[in-house]
Amino acid sequence: MGLDLVLLTIYLICIGSLAYQMVLAAEAGVEVRVTCLPDADILGRALADQLARQGLSAESGQVVMEMPSPLKPQMGLTLTPPALRGQPPGDPTGQIAVQVIPQGPQPLKPLTGLTVQVLNQTQGFQVVVDWDRSSFTQGKDQARRVIRHTPGTRMDLGLPQVMSVVNPNQLLSAVATSEDCFRLNPDTQLLHLAVPLVDPNQLLTLDPPDRIYALDLALNITPVIGRGARPLVLLLPFRFRVERRVGQSPLPFRRWLGKR
């Protein structure tokens, strides 16, 4: 009887140890992710200030934390241009929406670029994205020239870029990266992306206040019909902070300890 009890105890210990090792192996496989948090406050204050300086109501532009379709249900901004001369009273002008992604939880992988989305739902305004007047910064680095990435096309980085025009009822979706991310392929003589735009692993080694990257996006908004509306010039600061985000442990007691 005593020997049976000893054997049973050893058996249970072995089973428990095996189960624990399996759970630890599963825990080791929990994906470490990061969260790209957009700074809505800086964007909102910059937008309101620039609108006021150009004689427009600060309320004509606002930051929206959940943009409607076809944009992602994440942070962006909307802008209502001023009414055109001769426009009937009560006739809606329409809105312009701008968003930069990705946002929120992301795999701990380098970002090759940022996707810029501009939705023009107006009837009488044209939105122009000026890539050469836009800039990108990361951490404490100096501002870098923004390049619109179009795979497979021949580019001469020494020449000015063609602006992207978004006409009424059109949507622009373009990938923006920086000039220093490109290298020349000696075989094809084509520029290709060789360095990621944002490396979360590198940012996480910095002090928390420096774990940021930013795209300052230059836009020109001009009327295409009617008269009396001046062009609107904006420089929109889309800033993001990177935070580490670790998945939950499969062990209940370790999750409990993590909350304490």
C-alpha positions as CSV (number, residue, x, y, z in Angstrom):
1,M,0.0,0.0,0.0
2,G,2.8,2.4,0.9
3,L,4.7,1.6,-2.3
4,D,1.5,2.2,-4.4
5,L,1.1,5.6,-2.8
6,V,4.7,6.5,-3.5
7,L,4.3,5.4,-7.2
8,L,1.1,7.4,-7.5
9,T,2.7,10.5,-6.1
10,I,5.7,10.2,-8.5
11,Y,3.2,9.7,-11.4
12,L,1.2,12.8,-10.4
13,I,4.4,14.8,-10.1
14,C,5.6,13.7,-13.5
15,I,2.2,14.5,-15.1
16,G,2.1,17.9,-13.4
17,S,5.6,18.7,-14.4
18,L,4.9,17.8,-18.0
19,A,1.7,19.9,-18.1
20,Y,3.6,22.9,-16.6
21,Q,6.4,22.6,-19.2
22,M,3.7,22.5,-22.0
23,V,2.1,25.7,-20.6
24,L,5.5,27.4,-20.3
25,A,6.2,26.5,-23.9
26,A,2.9,28.0,-24.9
27,E,3.7,31.1,-22.9
28,A,7.0,31.4,-24.7
29,G,5.1,31.5,-28.0
30,V,2.9,34.4,-26.9
31,E,3.5,37.1,-29.6
32,V,5.0,40.3,-28.4
33,R,3.3,43.1,-30.1
34,V,3.5,46.9,-30.1
35,T,0.8,49.6,-30.1
36,C,1.1,52.6,-32.3
37,L,-0.8,55.3,-30.5
38,P,-1.7,58.4,-32.5
39,D,-1.5,61.8,-30.8
40,A,-5.0,63.3,-31.3
41,D,-4.3,66.3,-29.1
42,I,-1.3,67.6,-31.1
43,L,-3.1,67.1,-34.4
44,G,-6.3,68.8,-33.2
45,R,-4.4,71.9,-31.8
46,A,-2.3,72.3,-35.0
47,L,-5.4,72.0,-37.2
48,A,-7.4,74.5,-35.2
49,D,-4.5,77.0,-35.1
50,Q,-3.8,76.8,-38.9
51,L,-7.5,77.2,-39.7
52,A,-7.8,80.3,-37.5
53,R,-4.6,81.8,-39.0
54,Q,-6.3,81.5,-42.4
55,G,-9.5,83.2,-41.3
56,L,-11.6,80.1,-40.9
57,S,-13.5,78.7,-38.0
58,A,-11.5,76.2,-35.9
59,E,-14.7,74.2,-35.7
60,S,-14.6,73.5,-39.5
61,G,-12.0,70.9,-38.8
62,Q,-12.0,68.2,-36.2
63,V,-10.2,65.1,-35.1
64,V,-12.3,62.0,-35.2
65,M,-11.3,59.0,-33.1
66,E,-13.3,56.5,-35.3
67,M,-13.4,57.5,-39.0
68,P,-16.3,56.2,-41.1
69,S,-16.0,53.8,-44.1
70,P,-14.2,53.5,-46.5
71,L,-11.5,54.7,-44.1
72,K,-10.3,52.6,-41.2
73,P,-12.4,52.9,-38.0
74,Q,-9.4,54.7,-36.3
75,M,-8.3,58.2,-35.7
76,G,-8.2,60.8,-38.5
77,L,-9.5,64.2,-39.2
78,T,-12.3,65.8,-41.2
79,L,-12.4,69.2,-42.7
80,T,-15.3,71.2,-44.1
81,P,-14.1,73.8,-46.7
82,P,-15.7,77.3,-46.8
83,A,-18.7,77.8,-49.0
84,L,-17.9,79.0,-52.5
85,R,-19.2,82.3,-53.8
86,G,-22.5,81.8,-55.5
87,Q,-23.2,78.6,-53.7
88,P,-26.9,78.4,-52.7
89,P,-27.6,78.7,-48.9
90,G,-27.9,75.4,-47.3
91,D,-26.2,73.6,-50.1
92,P,-23.7,71.2,-48.4
93,T,-20.1,71.7,-49.2
94,G,-19.0,68.2,-48.3
95,Q,-16.1,67.1,-46.3
96,I,-12.4,66.1,-46.7
97,A,-11.1,63.3,-44.5
98,V,-7.4,62.4,-43.9
99,Q,-6.0,59.4,-42.1
100,V,-2.5,57.9,-41.6
101,I,-2.2,54.2,-40.8
102,P,-1.3,51.7,-39.3
103,Q,-2.6,52.5,-35.8
104,G,-3.3,50.4,-32.7
105,P,-1.8,46.9,-32.0
106,Q,0.7,45.7,-34.5
107,P,3.2,42.8,-34.8
108,L,6.7,43.6,-33.5
109,K,7.9,44.0,-37.1
110,P,9.5,46.9,-39.0
111,L,7.2,49.2,-41.0
112,T,8.2,49.7,-44.6
113,G,6.0,52.8,-44.9
114,L,2.9,54.7,-43.7
115,T,-0.3,54.6,-45.6
116,V,-1.8,58.0,-46.3
117,Q,-5.5,58.1,-47.1
118,V,-7.3,61.2,-48.3
119,L,-11.0,61.1,-49.1
120,N,-12.5,64.0,-51.0
121,Q,-16.3,64.1,-50.6
122,T,-16.7,67.7,-51.7
123,Q,-18.1,68.8,-55.0
124,G,-16.0,71.9,-55.7
125,F,-12.6,71.4,-54.1
126,Q,-9.4,69.7,-55.1
127,V,-7.0,68.3,-52.5
128,V,-3.3,68.2,-53.4
129,V,-0.7,66.2,-51.4
130,D,2.7,67.9,-51.6
131,W,5.1,65.2,-50.8
132,D,8.2,67.4,-51.1
133,R,6.9,69.8,-48.5
134,S,6.0,66.9,-46.1
135,S,8.6,65.4,-43.7
136,F,9.2,62.4,-41.5
137,T,10.9,62.2,-38.1
138,Q,11.7,59.4,-35.7
139,G,12.8,59.8,-32.1
140,K,15.3,62.6,-31.9
141,D,16.4,62.3,-35.6
142,Q,16.4,65.2,-38.0
143,A,13.5,65.6,-40.4
144,R,13.7,63.4,-43.5
145,R,12.3,63.9,-46.9
146,V,9.1,62.0,-47.6
147,I,8.9,59.9,-50.8
148,R,5.7,58.4,-52.2
149,H,6.6,54.7,-52.8
150,T,5.4,53.3,-56.1
151,P,6.9,49.8,-56.5
152,G,8.5,49.0,-59.8
153,T,8.8,52.6,-61.1
154,R,12.0,54.3,-62.0
155,M,12.7,57.3,-59.7
156,D,15.3,60.0,-59.6
157,L,15.4,61.2,-56.0
158,G,17.2,64.3,-57.2
159,L,14.1,65.6,-59.0
160,P,10.9,67.1,-57.4
161,Q,8.1,64.6,-56.9
162,V,4.8,64.8,-58.7
163,M,2.1,66.0,-56.3
164,S,-0.9,63.7,-55.7
165,V,-4.2,65.2,-56.8
166,V,-7.5,64.1,-55.2
167,N,-10.4,65.4,-57.2
168,P,-14.0,65.6,-55.9
169,N,-15.5,62.2,-54.9
170,Q,-12.1,60.4,-55.1
171,L,-10.0,58.5,-52.6
172,L,-6.2,58.5,-52.5
173,S,-4.3,55.7,-50.7
174,A,-0.6,56.0,-51.0
175,V,2.4,54.6,-49.1
176,A,4.8,57.2,-47.8
177,T,8.4,56.4,-46.8
178,S,11.6,58.5,-46.6
179,E,14.4,59.1,-49.0
180,D,17.1,57.4,-47.0
181,C,15.2,54.1,-47.1
182,F,16.0,53.5,-50.8
183,R,18.9,51.7,-52.4
184,L,19.8,51.2,-56.0
185,N,19.6,47.7,-57.4
186,P,22.8,47.3,-59.6
187,D,21.1,44.7,-61.8
188,T,17.8,46.4,-62.5
189,Q,18.9,50.0,-61.9
190,L,15.7,50.4,-60.0
191,L,15.4,52.0,-56.6
192,H,14.0,49.6,-54.0
193,L,13.2,49.8,-50.3
194,A,16.2,48.4,-48.4
195,V,15.7,50.0,-44.9
196,P,12.4,50.1,-43.0
197,L,10.9,53.4,-42.3
198,V,10.0,52.6,-38.6
199,D,11.7,49.9,-36.5
200,P,9.7,49.4,-33.3
201,N,12.6,47.3,-31.8
202,Q,14.9,50.2,-32.1
203,L,12.4,52.7,-30.8
204,L,11.7,50.5,-27.7
205,T,15.4,50.9,-26.7
206,L,14.9,54.6,-26.3
207,D,13.5,56.5,-23.3
208,P,9.7,56.5,-23.3
209,P,9.4,60.2,-24.4
210,D,11.5,59.5,-27.5
211,R,9.6,56.4,-28.7
212,I,7.8,58.5,-31.3
213,Y,7.6,58.9,-35.1
214,A,5.8,61.5,-37.0
215,L,4.6,62.3,-40.5
216,D,4.0,66.0,-41.2
217,L,1.7,65.9,-44.2
218,A,1.4,69.0,-46.5
219,L,-1.9,69.6,-48.2
220,N,-3.2,72.3,-50.5
221,I,-7.0,72.6,-50.8
222,T,-8.2,74.7,-53.8
223,P,-11.6,75.4,-55.4
224,V,-12.0,73.9,-58.8
225,I,-15.3,75.7,-59.5
226,G,-16.7,79.1,-58.6
227,R,-14.8,82.0,-57.1
228,G,-14.2,83.7,-53.9
229,A,-12.5,80.9,-51.9
230,R,-8.7,81.2,-51.2
231,P,-6.5,78.1,-51.3
232,L,-6.2,76.5,-47.9
233,V,-2.7,75.3,-47.0
234,L,-2.2,72.8,-44.1
235,L,0.7,71.0,-42.5
236,L,-0.8,68.1,-40.5
237,P,1.3,66.6,-37.8
238,F,0.4,62.9,-37.5
239,R,2.5,61.7,-34.5
240,F,2.6,58.2,-33.0
241,R,4.0,56.8,-29.8
242,V,5.2,53.2,-29.7
243,E,4.4,51.1,-26.6
244,R,5.2,47.5,-25.9
245,R,2.2,45.2,-25.7
246,V,2.6,41.6,-24.5
247,G,-0.1,39.0,-24.9
248,Q,-1.7,37.4,-21.9
249,S,-0.1,34.4,-20.3
250,P,-2.0,31.1,-20.5
251,L,-1.3,30.6,-16.8
252,P,-4.2,32.1,-14.7
253,F,-2.0,32.7,-11.7
254,R,0.6,34.5,-13.8
255,R,-2.1,36.7,-15.3
256,W,-3.3,37.5,-11.8
257,L,0.3,38.4,-10.8
258,G,0.6,40.6,-13.8
259,K,-2.4,42.7,-12.7
260,R,-1.0,43.3,-9.2
